[in-house]
Amino acid sequence: MAKKKKGRIPIKSTAELNEMREACQTASEILQATASFIEAGKTTAEVDAYAAELMKQHRCESAFLNYRGFPGNICIGFNEEVVHGIGNDRVIQDGDIIKIDVGIRKGGWIGDNATTVPVGPIDEATKRLLYATEQALFNAIEYAVEGNRLYDLCGSVNSFVRQFKFTVVREMVGHGVGRELHEDPQVPNYRPLGRRSPILKEGMVLAIEPMVNAGSSGILTLEDGWTVVTEDGANSAHFEHTVLVGKDAPEILTWRPRTALPEQLDLTIEAPLGS
């Protein structure tokens, strides 16, 4: 989801953050359970329905369903689908990577997170893509400390994935999050040029979400008006956490275990650093 309200970057109070932590942890639990449900032979519509049932069990509601007309309970997409995919009758197969983005509203607060799920064996190039995208997320999170510049956080994503000759999607960005799904500031995955960077302050909450393509950065939107795909048909990966800017260290509000990596993975860096 990419529409954001313009204005002052909200600062959450201690009481507000205590409520938001619950929503974010619920979102994480639903994301993890949904990821575990994914397997070859199921359709993405079945996965969407499973996530909806989990939301009922957790007494929360989808933050995405009917948002600006979006018809799904979660965003779910295959391989070349970057974001905003809609559950349908396409069958998941071994070798696919499935992007799931879970946003929920609980107690008036939003929890927003995403992951990319490998199904069965995947090739080495795709393993590298998932590693680079998730590691770029954690690199960016390290900047979520009071006094740092937002655009240093943003630039760190592109700097890291370029080493692997991957590209970031520039049209779709992360965002502030709180009582609204999309709040200020925008959080792109590259360093904006010619713009003054906001200074991060304790109590800001950011949805940081690298969207990284194995090929070119170009994207297209399908006829359904929502599903965003890579222009060249290459795979894309997406990882997201809701993160609290701290005084001395960030706090991942949607914490979950990191994606397991194979012990033998060629992570050779082939391109120079850059932003």
C-alpha positions in Angstrom: 0.0 0.0 0.0 1.6 3.3 -1.0 -0.8 6.2 -0.2 0.3 8.4 2.7 -1.0 11.4 4.5 1.1 14.5 4.4 2.1 16.5 7.5 4.0 16.3 10.7 5.6 13.0 11.6 3.7 11.6 14.6 5.4 10.9 17.9 3.8 8.1 20.0 3.5 8.4 23.7 4.5 5.6 26.1 0.8 4.7 26.7 0.1 4.7 22.9 3.2 2.5 22.3 2.1 0.0 24.8 -1.2 -0.4 22.9 0.6 -0.4 19.5 3.0 -3.2 20.7 0.0 -5.5 21.2 -1.3 -4.8 17.6 2.2 -5.3 16.2 2.8 -8.6 18.0 -0.6 -9.9 16.8 0.3 -9.0 13.3 3.6 -10.8 13.6 1.9 -13.9 15.0 -0.6 -14.0 12.1 2.2 -13.5 9.5 4.2 -16.3 11.0 1.3 -18.7 11.1 0.2 -17.8 7.6 3.8 -18.3 6.3 3.8 -21.8 7.9 0.5 -22.6 6.2 1.9 -22.0 2.7 2.8 -25.1 0.8 2.7 -26.5 -2.7 -0.8 -27.5 -3.9 -2.6 -24.7 -2.1 -4.0 -21.6 -3.8 -3.3 -18.1 -2.7 -7.1 -17.7 -2.1 -6.8 -20.5 0.5 -3.9 -18.7 2.2 -5.9 -15.4 2.3 -8.9 -17.2 3.8 -6.6 -18.8 6.4 -5.2 -15.4 7.4 -8.7 -14.0 7.7 -9.7 -16.8 10.1 -6.6 -16.1 12.2 -7.6 -12.5 12.4 -11.0 -13.5 13.8 -9.3 -15.8 16.3 -7.1 -12.9 17.4 -10.1 -10.5 17.6 -8.6 -8.0 15.1 -9.4 -7.0 11.6 -7.6 -6.6 8.3 -6.1 -3.2 7.8 -6.1 -3.9 4.0 -9.5 -5.2 3.3 -11.6 -2.5 1.5 -8.7 0.0 2.0 -9.2 2.2 -1.1 -11.1 -0.7 -2.5 -8.5 -3.5 -2.0 -10.4 -6.8 -2.1 -8.0 -9.1 -0.1 -7.5 -9.7 3.6 -3.7 -9.8 3.1 -1.5 -9.0 0.1 -0.1 -12.2 -1.4 1.8 -12.7 -4.6 4.0 -15.0 -6.6 7.6 -14.7 -7.8 7.5 -11.7 -10.1 4.7 -10.1 -8.2 6.2 -7.3 -6.1 3.4 -6.2 -3.8 -0.4 -5.8 -3.5 -1.2 -9.2 -4.9 -4.7 -10.6 -4.4 -5.5 -14.1 -3.4 -6.9 -16.2 -6.3 -7.0 -19.7 -7.7 -3.4 -19.9 -8.8 -1.8 -23.0 -7.3 1.4 -22.7 -5.3 4.2 -24.9 -6.6 7.7 -26.0 -5.3 10.3 -23.4 -6.4 7.9 -20.5 -6.0 8.6 -17.6 -3.6 5.4 -16.2 -2.1 5.2 -12.6 -0.8 2.7 -12.1 2.1 2.0 -8.8 3.7 -0.2 -8.8 6.8 -1.6 -5.6 8.2 -4.1 -5.6 11.1 -6.0 -3.2 13.2 -6.4 -4.0 16.9 -7.4 -1.6 19.6 -7.3 1.3 17.2 -3.7 0.6 16.2 -2.1 -0.9 13.1 0.5 -3.6 13.0 2.1 -4.1 9.5 4.7 -6.7 8.4 5.7 -8.8 5.5 7.9 -11.7 4.5 8.8 -13.8 1.5 8.3 -17.5 1.8 10.3 -20.0 -0.2 8.3 -23.1 -1.2 10.3 -26.3 -1.4 13.8 -26.1 -3.0 14.7 -22.8 -4.6 17.7 -22.0 -6.8 20.8 -20.3 -5.5 20.1 -17.0 -7.2 16.7 -16.8 -5.4 18.3 -17.7 -2.1 20.7 -14.7 -2.6 17.7 -12.4 -3.4 15.9 -13.4 -0.2 19.1 -13.0 1.9 20.0 -9.6 0.4 16.5 -8.2 0.9 16.0 -9.4 4.5 19.6 -8.3 5.4 18.9 -4.9 3.9 15.9 -4.5 6.1 17.9 -5.2 9.2 20.7 -2.9 8.1 18.1 -0.1 7.7 16.6 -0.9 11.1 19.9 -0.2 12.8 19.5 3.5 11.7 16.2 3.9 13.6 17.8 5.8 16.5 17.1 9.4 17.6 19.4 11.9 15.9 20.0 9.8 12.7 18.8 11.1 9.4 15.9 9.2 7.8 17.6 9.3 4.3 20.7 7.5 5.7 18.3 4.7 6.7 16.7 4.7 3.3 20.0 4.8 1.4 21.4 1.9 3.2 18.9 -0.5 1.5 20.0 0.4 -2.0 23.6 0.5 -1.1 23.5 -3.1 0.3 21.5 -4.8 -2.5 23.5 -3.2 -5.3 26.4 -5.2 -4.1 24.5 -8.3 -5.3 23.5 -6.6 -8.6 19.9 -6.4 -7.4 17.7 -3.3 -7.7 15.2 -1.5 -5.4 11.7 -0.6 -6.5 11.5 3.2 -6.4 7.8 3.8 -6.9 6.7 1.9 -3.8 7.9 3.0 -0.4 7.6 2.3 3.3 5.8 4.7 5.6 5.0 5.9 9.1 2.3 3.8 10.8 0.2 4.2 13.9 -3.6 4.8 14.1 -3.5 5.1 10.3 -2.1 2.5 7.9 -0.1 5.2 6.1 1.3 8.1 8.1 4.3 10.4 7.4 7.1 10.0 6.6 7.6 8.2 3.4 10.4 5.7 3.7 11.9 4.9 0.3 14.5 2.2 -0.2 17.0 4.7 -1.7 18.4 8.1 -0.8 16.2 10.8 -2.3 18.2 13.5 -4.0 17.7 17.2 -3.6 15.5 16.8 -0.5 16.3 17.6 3.1 16.2 14.6 5.3 14.0 14.5 8.4 15.8 13.9 11.6 14.6 10.8 13.5 13.1 11.3 16.9 12.3 8.9 19.7 8.7 7.7 19.5 8.4 7.8 15.7 7.2 4.5 14.2 8.2 3.4 10.7 7.1 0.5 8.5 10.4 -0.2 6.8 9.9 -2.5 3.8 12.6 -3.2 1.2 11.1 -4.4 -2.2 14.0 -5.8 -4.2 14.1 -7.1 -7.8 16.5 -9.7 -9.2 16.4 -7.8 -12.5 15.6 -4.3 -13.5 13.8 -1.9 -11.1 10.9 -1.3 -13.5 7.4 -2.3 -12.4 3.9 -2.6 -14.0 0.4 -2.8 -12.5 -1.8 -5.5 -13.7 -5.4 -5.0 -15.0 -6.8 -5.7 -11.6 -5.5 -2.3 -10.6 -3.6 -3.6 -7.7 -1.0 -6.3 -8.4 2.4 -4.8 -9.0 4.8 -7.0 -11.0 8.4 -6.7 -12.3 8.6 -5.2 -15.8 11.0 -7.9 -17.0 9.4 -10.8 -15.2 12.3 -11.4 -12.8 11.7 -12.5 -9.2 11.1 -9.9 -6.5 11.4 -10.2 -2.7 9.7 -8.2 0.1 10.4 -8.0 3.8 8.9 -5.6 6.3 8.9 -4.7 10.0 7.2 -2.1 12.0 10.0 -0.4 13.9 10.0 2.1 16.8 12.7 4.8 16.7 14.5 4.6 20.1 16.6 6.9 22.1 19.6 4.6 22.0 18.5 1.6 19.9 15.5 0.7 17.7 12.7 -1.7 18.7 11.2 -4.1 16.2 7.6 -4.1 17.2 6.7 -6.9 14.8 9.6 -9.1 15.9 9.9 -12.7 14.5 12.7 -15.1 13.9 14.7 -14.3 10.7 14.3 -16.4 7.6 16.6 -19.5 7.9 19.5 -19.5 5.5 21.3 -22.6 4.1 24.8 -23.0 5.6 26.3 -23.1 2.1 25.3 -19.9 0.2 27.6 -18.0 -2.1 27.2 -14.4 -1.0 30.1 -13.1 -3.1 29.8 -9.3 -3.6 30.1 -8.4 -7.2 29.4 -4.7 -7.4 30.8 -1.6 -5.6 28.9 0.1 -2.8 26.7 2.9 -3.9 23.5 4.7 -2.9 
